[in-house]
């Protein structure tokens, strides 16, 4: 007997010989240990068994069977295959993403697992009674709840478009309770791990141990326990998690909630599969016969477009909970303030004034700066030399606390040089010890620099900082959020982490320090993203009885997008942007597929990318643009080229996949192209 087995590497499957004594135990969905190459050992999942011996290749035997029963069910297999087909990636990449790390050990760990007795998940857990009573929905929430129920009678997917702090979570809780009472399972997706901290506590009060939490900040063992529990006879009825939660085994899924559906972090960027968790969750729900609710205050254009066309249901919630007013958004023209030399670091006089008044009232403040580190880069005062990453085409970011320069793409870190290597001023011209502060000037302001400026401007104010430098673990996330919730700090400084659904009662002021950083990106989605991000961060203010005040600092005060944000005019912004997108063949009217090529040799890569683009044009015509260099054209010492395909929505993805695969195989038959890495990003963000 032979078995086709998928391994956690970028291939679909390999065929292995099943020894006779293992035949009764090797079944579809079970894990097995197999050799690969001369000395590699992997844990794989059996796709099927058969009696057809591969021709012309050596077939190696399965080493060991790890499971008595399948750990991947038929619904998961169908979902894995859809992910692989739609996102144009090998099934092995999907398997790698779909199973917790502890379920796919490699090398000697794979051999040892069969003899190691893991703690089994307790199967005697019975569903608890409700841990708390549901609160009564207010009239606006009840109306929205009823409309969602009515929409689900006719539509599988419904968009809940509710302004910030309108009480969408309370509606979710009532829907969850309804589906759980019917014996159904619910998947509640959030875009950020940081959000799970506040939501977990809130949901736990109502659903007790009926709920499980699943995300990447948990240990391998914790994620394995949740996975096993979901595959057991007593699974959690409610799963709260981030995008990887869609790969858990569900037995009776009835409802999927995708909160903050517009968020970019639902899109997996690296490694493959480069899936969008919102879109994949919609397909998962469809496969399971479940309903999907998409919730947001600022819908993605793709979702809003489908809702307007009637493909999705649409429910609106226009008033804030307890009739709280939306925050006042005040625009400050920093271009004028800088001309008059009134800026103090990153702070305008008006922002300082509003912050000082809030601190006197013992209220809290959130400052949004979408750049971590101390400054974007340093520059030699004498010759203008800027240190760059030796492996990537980017400047190194200054982190003052660690006195280091870091690449935010590959992680390369080096110390700040004592002197400029380009012009090398003699030591006599440097301060004693060669102080880099006197040799270089730092350009731009990151969250670390903002944090340093606060004590100079606001005497006695305490701060917390939330970015990828301070919140690298689940415990750090939770500590920062808990401390700020308990008013252990007056000011929270953060990157996009602070924009996403966090709820703090005492925050009355939000300062957006540099709105232009989002407006000036070379991306057709830049205005949409800026509106979403700035509207969301503005919504953190005034969430209790405290009036909210947002200071939005920008050098582009007279642009349309700033006017749309200040007036909260989503529809007008949507209309203007959609007109342009339809004209230039961008989503949601066309589907984008990016074809990437990576290689260590820049000139060879140019030749191969041009060759592939020519072959693609022969198949797809003027739907092909490029090749070109992306904004960051080298990462991890690999040069990158990008080819863009703009495909009609009616184009069958299977046929597109077949054509792309055939062209890729043609390319890789060329001896010079064997080492080039070709991959795809479908529906890129």
Secondary structure, DSSP 8 states (H G I E B T S, - for coil): -EEEEEESSSSS-EEEE--GGGTTT--TT-EEEEEETTTEEEEEEEEEEES---SSS---BEEEE--SS-SS-HHHHHHHHHHHHHTT--HHHHHHHHS-GGGS--THHHHHHTTS------S-------SS------HHHHHHHHHHHHHHTT-SEEEEEE-TTS-HHHHHHHHHHHHHHTT-EEEEE-S-HHHHHHHHHHHHHHHGGGEEEE-TTS-HHHHHHHHHHHHSSS--SEEEESGGGGGS--SSEEEEEEETTT-GGGB--SSS---BHHHHHHHHHHHHT-EEEEEESS--HHHHHHHHTTSSEEEEE-S-GGG----EEEEEEHHHHHHTT--BTTB-HHHHHHHHHHHHTT-EEEEE-S--SSBSEEEETTT--B-B-SSSSSB-EEETTTTEEE-TTT--EEE--SS-TTT---GGGS-TT--HHHHEEEES--HHHHHHHHHHHSTT--EEEESTTT--SHHHHHHHHHHHHTTS-SEEEESGGGGSS---TTEEEEEES-THHHHT-SSTTHHHHHHHHHHHHHTTSS-SSS--EEEEEES-TTSHHHHHHHTT-HHHHHHHHHHHHHHTT-TTSEEEEEEEEEES-HHHHHHHHHHHHHHHHHHHGGGEEEEE--SS-EETTEEEEEEEEEEETTS-HHHHHHHHHHHHHHHHTSGGGTT-EEEEEET--
